[in-house]
Amino acid sequence: MSDHTDVFIDFLCPYAWRGVELAAVLRDQGETFRLRHFALVEGNHAQNQKTHTWSLADQPLDAPDGEGYMAYQTPSLRSFLAATAAARQGEEAAWAFALALFRAHHEEKKPLDDQTIAAAAQTAGLDQGRFAQDRHDEAALRDALRAEQDAAREIGVFGTPTFVLPGGEAAYYRFENLTRDPATAREWWNLYTTVLRSDPGVATIKRARNRPAKRVA
Amino acid sequence: MSDHTDVFIDFLCPYAWRGVELAAVLRDQGETFRLRHFALVEGNHAQNQKTHTWSLADQPLDAPDGEGYMAYQTPSLRSFLAATAAARQGEEAAWAFALALFRAHHEEKKPLDDQTIAAAAQTAGLDQGRFAQDRHDEAALRDALRAEQDAAREIGVFGTPTFVLPGGEAAYYRFENLTRDPATAREWWNLYTTVLRSDPGVATIKRARNRPAKRVA
């Protein structure tokens, strides 16, 4: 039994963004979360449906962003490696960078390119020289990404955000709205953990129809 | 706002079975549920992915059960039409027949054929002569099935069981275990309705890994 909750994220994913905002609020209330990486482009890759043969960590970083599926591959790899480099400056740096990058991409609609990453590093207050140096340690960053994908596969992560509670209960948790309100975040988290820890072993609750999304302050 | 909860079921589906068992326990506690039909073979049909062009209600009832996908089509159609015929004997008859057929198929592992349907009608205490006569009113039964599929599509049902609460909240609810215990059923139902009615607008909670299934008494 660990003492923290893992949260698997993908910077491409708007639901992961909401999950990280929620976790950030809960961290202020004393909950301990650890950021983990799960690449949707790898999890959903056609070559990984039966056995796992395709790894994002093996792909080139200088490939053009391309169209369709390829529009996501390089931005995804770039983000994960940058976030891993940022995390070398400590837990708070990792969170600050993740939040800054998520907000730049999903709130300000910026692409996940080097410029956006540099701006996020500024916003997060990273040591820029060290960040640049760490980003060049590419082989080690790729190894870290590979290890994260292995861990996620072991757990059976299929989407983001997936939270893994200290007791091992693990589930994808998607909510329709974003909140940064402490009381709301607490309520949503209590509801989620109650469901996950409940005796029924709820396997899935999934809405049949969408309600209009609304932003909660 | 209606005064009851709809539960969409497919006799092929073991999760729908658990849902109906749960609803049956809650009916004894005064909750009002209405049985509705959603055919998974229609919802998942390749010809219905973009627009809806294939209806189970249009398929022959005397087709061989076949293999693969076709192994489900005729048993599905047969069960829905029989259940609709049974429901003509009233609400209690509908529930008794549905429970008997679900248990025969999922607990006793019997195929959804005419013999199993006849046995379920006996178990449910149906008027056998009337049941036989109503099953022959095939065109009307098919119309009823067609109307159910239209209603389910309107709501966005994609799996069974899907519960539609009196306030209109609708979600697929899958739990890992079966319960017939009144207190347990009440707890599971409270949890589900709390999630569905919660402000966060939880869209999805889905476990990443399965816990060992256990049967609750």
Interface residues (C-beta under 8 A of the other chain):
Chain A: I155 G156 V157 F158 G159 T162 V164 E169 A170 A171 Y172 Y173 R174 F175 E176 N177 T179 T184 E187 W188 L191 Y192 T194 V195 L196 S198 D199 P200 G201 V202 A203 T204 I205 K206 R207 A208 R209 N210 R211 A213 K214 V216
Chain B: I155 G156 V157 F158 G159 T162 V164 E169 A170 A171 Y172 Y173 R174 F175 E176 N177 T179 T184 E187 W188 L191 Y192 T194 V195 L196 S198 D199 P200 G201 V202 A203 T204 I205 K206 R207 A208 R209 N210 R211 A213 K214 V216
